[in-house]
């Protein structure tokens, strides 16, 4: 594609389409680099140094040759951030990523974006950068890619890039879905080089949480409820969103502030917050559901701590239409969860029995309701 000359609207539009396609390439590269860094920090405690700039620029140009569209490659290498991107590209190769597989797929995405922008006569108003964490939660499953994005120091830049793409009429969700698949490939390639290519084993927190608290939610296999900040990040909940959910609970329990505080400081709270976030994204009235906590106060007595009982009670009322949640009653054993923790049936076998797809993405099998326990009678 020729460089547009000033005063030619069609050429200017074409130039903007190429620049927007380059933005999509930068976005995917930034996510891939974030995943590489995250994997190396997780396994080695530190990141590998980036290669020297001048050598990386020369090597990266050779890698791009014939693997990206010529107009996109030219605009990419002419950008002010090309030296840094060249270093990231060669760092991915050094970490074990096959660029001859990765770059053509990125090129396909870039062409789609370029053509989409060129054909779009008017820009669609963007949602604003404050919505991008929620879009991630709605678009990407819980796992290493989503956590790597949100924990990356470049997350604000990634969010700003997504906002600019959205303003130009690009389907950012589609790009994110593609970037997620590439990120999984990067995660596995880097892990393989470091002799850690297997899917992480399911954490104790993920196993113990399996049941009513997690039914229908995306829960990462390595869920860490012992670290509140990390748990919220793993579940794609910002600290600001969390504060809003805490306030909803306090508003729903007037006169019971101490009990509300016990719930939001309980270890299981991030799972309750995740359910509230999912309901908000679906347009459901969270506050109306939480009102059920004051109608059925059977959580005041029972085994475990008050905070834990309240967390389960909150999950119970959030899982039923407002005012229609049945009395909690005596809890029954979740046989599927029990088998997953059995000393005779290992977690790997239990997870494999649940289905291979969840294990492949490193996500615990919480998306479907666990089989109901057979008690010999109906409740």
Secondary structure, 3 states (H helix, E strand, C coil): CCCCCCCCHHHHHHHHHHHHHHHHHHHHHHHHHHHHHHHHHHHHCCCCCCCCHHHHHHHHHHHHCCCCCHHHHHHHHHCCCHHHHHHHHHHHHHCCCCHHHHHHHHHHHHHHHHHHHHHCCCCCCCCCHHHHHHHHHHHCCCCHHHHHHHHCCCHHHHHHHHHHHHHCCCCHHHHHHHHHHHHHHHHHHHHHHCCCCCCCCCCHHHHHHCCCCCCCCCCECCCCCCCHHHHHHHCCCCHHHHHHHHHHHHHHCCCCHHHHHHHHCCCCHHHHHHHHHHHHHCCCCHHHHHCHHHHCCHHHCCCCCHHHHHHHHHHHHHCCCCCCCCCCCCCCCCHHHHHHCCCCCCHHHHHHHHCHHHHHCCECCCCCCCCCCCCCCCC
